[in-house]
Amino acid sequence: MDALVSKGTILLGGPLGDDVDSGDALLVICADNEAAVPAALAGDPWLDTVLTITRVQLWTLWLRSRAV
């Protein structure tokens, strides 16, 4: 994960909800299309052990704070 963050592949990531140990997390990934996401994560040792991809959804950023 750290290598993917350093490369700029993963832009944001973290657990969902109040229970950080629930296992549910959201990753915002920079990719050309939805099909490129599994390929971008394929080399990560967390894939299929700690990380299981349950859904990939296209997201377009429309708003951004100047502070970011």
Biopython code that builds the backbone (N, CA, C, O; Angstrom):
import numpy as np
from Bio.PDB.StructureBuilder import StructureBuilder

atoms = [
    (1, "MET", "N", (0.815, -1.180, 0.000)),
    (1, "MET", "CA", (0.000, 0.000, 0.000)),
    (1, "MET", "C", (0.866, 1.254, 0.000)),
    (1, "MET", "O", (0.594, 2.200, -0.740)),
    (2, "ASP", "N", (1.902, 1.263, 0.823)),
    (2, "ASP", "CA", (2.758, 2.454, 0.889)),
    (2, "ASP", "C", (3.391, 2.756, -0.474)),
    (2, "ASP", "O", (3.505, 3.918, -0.863)),
    (3, "ALA", "N", (3.798, 1.719, -1.188)),
    (3, "ALA", "CA", (4.388, 1.916, -2.509)),
    (3, "ALA", "C", (3.357, 2.480, -3.484)),
    (3, "ALA", "O", (3.688, 3.330, -4.311)),
    (4, "LEU", "N", (2.120, 2.016, -3.393)),
    (4, "LEU", "CA", (1.062, 2.520, -4.278)),
    (4, "LEU", "C", (0.712, 3.965, -3.953)),
    (4, "LEU", "O", (0.373, 4.738, -4.848)),
    (5, "VAL", "N", (0.791, 4.331, -2.688)),
    (5, "VAL", "CA", (0.576, 5.729, -2.296)),
    (5, "VAL", "C", (1.730, 6.586, -2.832)),
    (5, "VAL", "O", (1.504, 7.666, -3.377)),
    (6, "SER", "N", (2.947, 6.106, -2.676)),
    (6, "SER", "CA", (4.119, 6.858, -3.154)),
    (6, "SER", "C", (4.088, 7.076, -4.658)),
    (6, "SER", "O", (4.508, 8.126, -5.145)),
    (7, "LYS", "N", (3.589, 6.086, -5.398)),
    (7, "LYS", "CA", (3.480, 6.197, -6.855)),
    (7, "LYS", "C", (2.331, 7.094, -7.295)),
    (7, "LYS", "O", (2.265, 7.486, -8.461)),
    (8, "GLY", "N", (1.427, 7.424, -6.380)),
    (8, "GLY", "CA", (0.270, 8.230, -6.732)),
    (8, "GLY", "C", (-0.905, 7.411, -7.227)),
    (8, "GLY", "O", (-1.885, 7.971, -7.719)),
    (9, "THR", "N", (-0.825, 6.090, -7.107)),
    (9, "THR", "CA", (-1.933, 5.220, -7.515)),
    (9, "THR", "C", (-3.078, 5.323, -6.519)),
    (9, "THR", "O", (-4.232, 5.489, -6.913)),
    (10, "ILE", "N", (-2.766, 5.226, -5.240)),
    (10, "ILE", "CA", (-3.774, 5.400, -4.192)),
    (10, "ILE", "C", (-3.683, 6.836, -3.711)),
    (10, "ILE", "O", (-2.638, 7.280, -3.235)),
    (11, "LEU", "N", (-4.789, 7.559, -3.841)),
    (11, "LEU", "CA", (-4.834, 8.960, -3.442)),
    (11, "LEU", "C", (-5.315, 9.141, -2.017)),
    (11, "LEU", "O", (-4.813, 9.998, -1.288)),
    (12, "LEU", "N", (-6.287, 8.334, -1.619)),
    (12, "LEU", "CA", (-6.870, 8.390, -0.279)),
    (12, "LEU", "C", (-7.242, 6.978, 0.139)),
    (12, "LEU", "O", (-7.527, 6.134, -0.710)),
    (13, "GLY", "N", (-7.241, 6.716, 1.428)),
    (13, "GLY", "CA", (-7.668, 5.407, 1.894)),
    (13, "GLY", "C", (-7.885, 5.408, 3.382)),
    (13, "GLY", "O", (-7.231, 6.144, 4.121)),
    (14, "GLY", "N", (-8.813, 4.576, 3.821)),
    (14, "GLY", "CA", (-9.056, 4.448, 5.245)),
    (14, "GLY", "C", (-10.307, 3.645, 5.523)),
    (14, "GLY", "O", (-11.077, 3.334, 4.614)),
    (15, "PRO", "N", (-10.507, 3.305, 6.808)),
    (15, "PRO", "CA", (-11.659, 2.499, 7.199)),
    (15, "PRO", "C", (-12.970, 3.272, 7.085)),
    (15, "PRO", "O", (-13.002, 4.497, 7.204)),
    (16, "LEU", "N", (-14.045, 2.528, 6.851)),
    (16, "LEU", "CA", (-15.384, 3.108, 6.783)),
    (16, "LEU", "C", (-16.106, 2.903, 8.109)),
    (16, "LEU", "O", (-15.985, 1.848, 8.731)),
    (17, "GLY", "N", (-16.847, 3.902, 8.534)),
    (17, "GLY", "CA", (-17.641, 3.789, 9.751)),
    (17, "GLY", "C", (-16.833, 3.998, 11.014)),
    (17, "GLY", "O", (-15.651, 4.338, 10.969)),
    (18, "ASP", "N", (-17.494, 3.787, 12.145)),
    (18, "ASP", "CA", (-16.876, 4.009, 13.449)),
    (18, "ASP", "C", (-15.970, 2.859, 13.880)),
    (18, "ASP", "O", (-15.030, 3.074, 14.645)),
    (19, "ASP", "N", (-16.233, 1.658, 13.409)),
    (19, "ASP", "CA", (-15.472, 0.476, 13.821)),
    (19, "ASP", "C", (-14.302, 0.282, 12.857)),
    (19, "ASP", "O", (-14.463, -0.321, 11.796)),
    (20, "VAL", "N", (-13.133, 0.789, 13.226)),
    (20, "VAL", "CA", (-11.973, 0.726, 12.327)),
    (20, "VAL", "C", (-11.462, -0.700, 12.156)),
    (20, "VAL", "O", (-10.671, -0.966, 11.250)),
    (21, "ASP", "N", (-11.896, -1.612, 13.003)),
    (21, "ASP", "CA", (-11.484, -3.006, 12.890)),
    (21, "ASP", "C", (-12.490, -3.868, 12.131)),
    (21, "ASP", "O", (-12.327, -5.085, 12.049)),
    (22, "SER", "N", (-13.537, -3.239, 11.574)),
    (22, "SER", "CA", (-14.575, -4.010, 10.887)),
    (22, "SER", "C", (-14.076, -4.629, 9.594)),
    (22, "SER", "O", (-14.628, -5.621, 9.119)),
    (23, "GLY", "N", (-13.033, -4.044, 9.025)),
    (23, "GLY", "CA", (-12.489, -4.576, 7.781)),
    (23, "GLY", "C", (-12.954, -3.831, 6.550)),
    (23, "GLY", "O", (-12.396, -4.030, 5.471)),
    (24, "ASP", "N", (-13.959, -2.979, 6.673)),
    (24, "ASP", "CA", (-14.442, -2.238, 5.519)),
    (24, "ASP", "C", (-13.625, -0.964, 5.346)),
    (24, "ASP", "O", (-13.435, -0.207, 6.298)),
    (25, "ALA", "N", (-13.145, -0.732, 4.131)),
    (25, "ALA", "CA", (-12.338, 0.454, 3.858)),
    (25, "ALA", "C", (-12.662, 0.984, 2.471)),
    (25, "ALA", "O", (-13.215, 0.277, 1.629)),
    (26, "LEU", "N", (-12.311, 2.225, 2.257)),
    (26, "LEU", "CA", (-12.487, 2.879, 0.969)),
    (26, "LEU", "C", (-11.112, 3.300, 0.471)),
    (26, "LEU", "O", (-10.334, 3.899, 1.213)),
    (27, "LEU", "N", (-10.816, 2.989, -0.777)),
    (27, "LEU", "CA", (-9.595, 3.452, -1.423)),
    (27, "LEU", "C", (-9.990, 4.310, -2.617)),
    (27, "LEU", "O", (-10.819, 3.897, -3.428)),
    (28, "VAL", "N", (-9.414, 5.486, -2.733)),
    (28, "VAL", "CA", (-9.593, 6.329, -3.914)),
    (28, "VAL", "C", (-8.335, 6.126, -4.742)),
    (28, "VAL", "O", (-7.232, 6.467, -4.317)),
    (29, "ILE", "N", (-8.519, 5.565, -5.930)),
    (29, "ILE", "CA", (-7.405, 5.156, -6.776)),
    (29, "ILE", "C", (-7.430, 5.943, -8.078)),
    (29, "ILE", "O", (-8.488, 6.139, -8.678)),
    (30, "CYS", "N", (-6.268, 6.385, -8.505)),
    (30, "CYS", "CA", (-6.119, 7.068, -9.785)),
    (30, "CYS", "C", (-5.926, 6.009, -10.864)),
    (30, "CYS", "O", (-4.909, 5.317, -10.876)),
    (31, "ALA", "N", (-6.891, 5.876, -11.767)),
    (31, "ALA", "CA", (-6.829, 4.879, -12.837)),
    (31, "ALA", "C", (-7.557, 5.423, -14.064)),
    (31, "ALA", "O", (-8.421, 6.292, -13.951)),
    (32, "ASP", "N", (-7.202, 4.908, -15.222)),
    (32, "ASP", "CA", (-7.828, 5.354, -16.467)),
    (32, "ASP", "C", (-9.280, 4.917, -16.588)),
    (32, "ASP", "O", (-10.089, 5.608, -17.207)),
    (33, "ASN", "N", (-9.615, 3.773, -16.001)),
    (33, "ASN", "CA", (-10.984, 3.262, -16.059)),
    (33, "ASN", "C", (-11.166, 2.233, -14.943)),
    (33, "ASN", "O", (-10.210, 1.890, -14.248)),
    (34, "GLU", "N", (-12.378, 1.750, -14.777)),
    (34, "GLU", "CA", (-12.684, 0.813, -13.706)),
    (34, "GLU", "C", (-11.915, -0.498, -13.847)),
    (34, "GLU", "O", (-11.513, -1.089, -12.845)),
    (35, "ALA", "N", (-11.708, -0.956, -15.069)),
    (35, "ALA", "CA", (-11.001, -2.211, -15.304)),
    (35, "ALA", "C", (-9.529, -2.131, -14.903)),
    (35, "ALA", "O", (-8.900, -3.158, -14.646)),
    (36, "ALA", "N", (-8.979, -0.923, -14.848)),
    (36, "ALA", "CA", (-7.565, -0.749, -14.501)),
    (36, "ALA", "C", (-7.300, -0.861, -13.006)),
    (36, "ALA", "O", (-6.147, -0.993, -12.595)),
    (37, "VAL", "N", (-8.334, -0.812, -12.195)),
    (37, "VAL", "CA", (-8.145, -0.839, -10.738)),
    (37, "VAL", "C", (-7.577, -2.177, -10.259)),
    (37, "VAL", "O", (-6.568, -2.173, -9.553)),
    (38, "PRO", "N", (-8.175, -3.323, -10.608)),
    (38, "PRO", "CA", (-7.565, -4.586, -10.162)),
    (38, "PRO", "C", (-6.129, -4.750, -10.666)),
    (38, "PRO", "O", (-5.286, -5.295, -9.953)),
    (39, "ALA", "N", (-5.848, -4.295, -11.857)),
    (39, "ALA", "CA", (-4.486, -4.382, -12.393)),
    (39, "ALA", "C", (-3.528, -3.515, -11.589)),
    (39, "ALA", "O", (-2.382, -3.903, -11.363)),
    (40, "ALA", "N", (-3.988, -2.343, -11.155)),
    (40, "ALA", "CA", (-3.143, -1.444, -10.372)),
    (40, "ALA", "C", (-2.815, -2.047, -9.001)),
    (40, "ALA", "O", (-1.741, -1.798, -8.451)),
    (41, "LEU", "N", (-3.730, -2.829, -8.459)),
    (41, "LEU", "CA", (-3.534, -3.428, -7.139)),
    (41, "LEU", "C", (-2.922, -4.827, -7.201)),
    (41, "LEU", "O", (-2.584, -5.394, -6.161)),
    (42, "ALA", "N", (-2.776, -5.386, -8.387)),
    (42, "ALA", "CA", (-2.371, -6.787, -8.555)),
    (42, "ALA", "C", (-1.049, -7.132, -7.880)),
    (42, "ALA", "O", (-0.901, -8.242, -7.370)),
    (43, "GLY", "N", (-0.096, -6.228, -7.862)),
    (43, "GLY", "CA", (1.197, -6.529, -7.270)),
    (43, "GLY", "C", (1.271, -6.331, -5.780)),
    (43, "GLY", "O", (2.302, -6.620, -5.173)),
    (44, "ASP", "N", (0.205, -5.844, -5.170)),
    (44, "ASP", "CA", (0.246, -5.571, -3.744)),
    (44, "ASP", "C", (0.062, -6.855, -2.943)),
    (44, "ASP", "O", (-0.870, -7.613, -3.211)),
    (45, "PRO", "N", (0.933, -7.118, -1.961)),
    (45, "PRO", "CA", (0.808, -8.351, -1.184)),
    (45, "PRO", "C", (-0.454, -8.415, -0.328)),
    (45, "PRO", "O", (-0.825, -9.495, 0.132)),
    (46, "TRP", "N", (-1.114, -7.291, -0.106)),
    (46, "TRP", "CA", (-2.357, -7.304, 0.672)),
    (46, "TRP", "C", (-3.531, -7.864, -0.127)),
    (46, "TRP", "O", (-4.522, -8.305, 0.456)),
    (47, "LEU", "N", (-3.428, -7.851, -1.462)),
    (47, "LEU", "CA", (-4.550, -8.299, -2.298)),
    (47, "LEU", "C", (-4.862, -9.766, -2.017)),
    (47, "LEU", "O", (-3.972, -10.617, -2.023)),
    (48, "ASP", "N", (-6.114, -10.039, -1.775)),
    (48, "ASP", "CA", (-6.652, -11.371, -1.489)),
    (48, "ASP", "C", (-6.204, -11.931, -0.140)),
    (48, "ASP", "O", (-6.445, -13.102, 0.152)),
    (49, "THR", "N", (-5.553, -11.104, 0.685)),
    (49, "THR", "CA", (-5.266, -11.511, 2.064)),
    (49, "THR", "C", (-5.955, -10.513, 2.983)),
    (49, "THR", "O", (-6.984, -10.826, 3.580)),
    (50, "VAL", "N", (-5.397, -9.318, 3.100)),
    (50, "VAL", "CA", (-6.008, -8.255, 3.891)),
    (50, "VAL", "C", (-7.019, -7.485, 3.046)),
    (50, "VAL", "O", (-8.049, -7.035, 3.549)),
    (51, "LEU", "N", (-6.718, -7.341, 1.768)),
    (51, "LEU", "CA", (-7.553, -6.546, 0.851)),
    (51, "LEU", "C", (-8.344, -7.453, -0.081)),
    (51, "LEU", "O", (-7.775, -8.284, -0.789)),
    (52, "THR", "N", (-9.659, -7.283, -0.073)),
    (52, "THR", "CA", (-10.537, -7.955, -1.015)),
    (52, "THR", "C", (-11.354, -6.879, -1.715)),
    (52, "THR", "O", (-12.017, -6.073, -1.063)),
    (53, "ILE", "N", (-11.306, -6.868, -3.029)),
    (53, "ILE", "CA", (-12.066, -5.871, -3.789)),
    (53, "ILE", "C", (-13.504, -6.360, -3.914)),
    (53, "ILE", "O", (-13.767, -7.395, -4.526)),
    (54, "THR", "N", (-14.425, -5.611, -3.333)),
    (54, "THR", "CA", (-15.842, -5.990, -3.425)),
    (54, "THR", "C", (-16.589, -5.162, -4.450)),
    (54, "THR", "O", (-17.614, -5.590, -4.979)),
    (55, "ARG", "N", (-16.070, -3.970, -4.731)),
    (55, "ARG", "CA", (-16.756, -3.125, -5.704)),
    (55, "ARG", "C", (-15.794, -2.063, -6.207)),
    (55, "ARG", "O", (-14.992, -1.524, -5.444)),
    (56, "VAL", "N", (-15.881, -1.771, -7.484)),
    (56, "VAL", "CA", (-15.154, -0.666, -8.097)),
    (56, "VAL", "C", (-16.196, 0.246, -8.722)),
    (56, "VAL", "O", (-17.039, -0.201, -9.500)),
    (57, "GLN", "N", (-16.134, 1.512, -8.383)),
    (57, "GLN", "CA", (-17.115, 2.462, -8.894)),
    (57, "GLN", "C", (-16.409, 3.720, -9.371)),
    (57, "GLN", "O", (-15.549, 4.261, -8.676)),
    (58, "LEU", "N", (-16.775, 4.179, -10.556)),
    (58, "LEU", "CA", (-16.219, 5.397, -11.122)),
    (58, "LEU", "C", (-16.645, 6.597, -10.281)),
    (58, "LEU", "O", (-17.796, 6.689, -9.854)),
    (59, "TRP", "N", (-15.719, 7.506, -10.050)),
    (59, "TRP", "CA", (-15.989, 8.721, -9.287)),
    (59, "TRP", "C", (-15.288, 9.871, -9.969)),
    (59, "TRP", "O", (-14.113, 9.769, -10.322)),
    (60, "THR", "N", (-15.999, 10.962, -10.157)),
    (60, "THR", "CA", (-15.430, 12.156, -10.754)),
    (60, "THR", "C", (-15.418, 13.262, -9.712)),
    (60, "THR", "O", (-16.451, 13.584, -9.124)),
    (61, "LEU", "N", (-14.257, 13.835, -9.490)),
    (61, "LEU", "CA", (-14.103, 14.904, -8.519)),
    (61, "LEU", "C", (-14.598, 16.215, -9.116)),
    (61, "LEU", "O", (-14.113, 16.644, -10.162)),
    (62, "TRP", "N", (-15.548, 16.842, -8.464)),
    (62, "TRP", "CA", (-16.074, 18.126, -8.932)),
    (62, "TRP", "C", (-15.693, 19.273, -8.007)),
    (62, "TRP", "O", (-15.554, 20.413, -8.451)),
    (63, "LEU", "N", (-15.524, 18.978, -6.737)),
    (63, "LEU", "CA", (-15.253, 20.030, -5.760)),
    (63, "LEU", "C", (-13.963, 19.706, -5.026)),
    (63, "LEU", "O", (-13.672, 18.544, -4.743)),
    (64, "ARG", "N", (-13.186, 20.754, -4.718)),
    (64, "ARG", "CA", (-11.944, 20.578, -3.983)),
    (64, "ARG", "C", (-11.646, 21.834, -3.213)),
    (64, "ARG", "O", (-11.762, 22.935, -3.750)),
    (65, "SER", "N", (-11.267, 21.689, -1.973)),
    (65, "SER", "CA", (-10.853, 22.814, -1.157)),
    (65, "SER", "C", (-9.481, 23.304, -1.625)),
    (65, "SER", "O", (-8.655, 22.504, -2.062)),
    (66, "ARG", "N", (-9.242, 24.583, -1.537)),
    (66, "ARG", "CA", (-7.914, 25.116, -1.889)),
    (66, "ARG", "C", (-6.838, 24.586, -0.955)),
    (66, "ARG", "O", (-5.660, 24.564, -1.311)),
    (67, "ALA", "N", (-7.237, 24.158, 0.243)),
    (67, "ALA", "CA", (-6.284, 23.651, 1.227)),
    (67, "ALA", "C", (-5.732, 22.274, 0.845)),
    (67, "ALA", "O", (-4.722, 21.837, 1.398)),
    (68, "VAL", "N", (-6.383, 21.598, -0.086)),
    (68, "VAL", "CA", (-5.971, 20.233, -0.462)),
    (68, "VAL", "C", (-5.113, 20.301, -1.702)),
    (68, "VAL", "O", (-4.657, 19.269, -2.194)),
]
sb = StructureBuilder()
sb.init_structure("model")
sb.init_model(0)
sb.init_chain("A")
sb.init_seg("    ")
for serial, (resi, resn, name, xyz) in enumerate(atoms, 1):
    if name == "N":
        sb.init_residue(resn, " ", resi, " ")
    sb.init_atom(name, np.array(xyz, "f"), 0.0, 1.0, " ", f" {name:<3s}", serial, name[0])
structure = sb.get_structure()
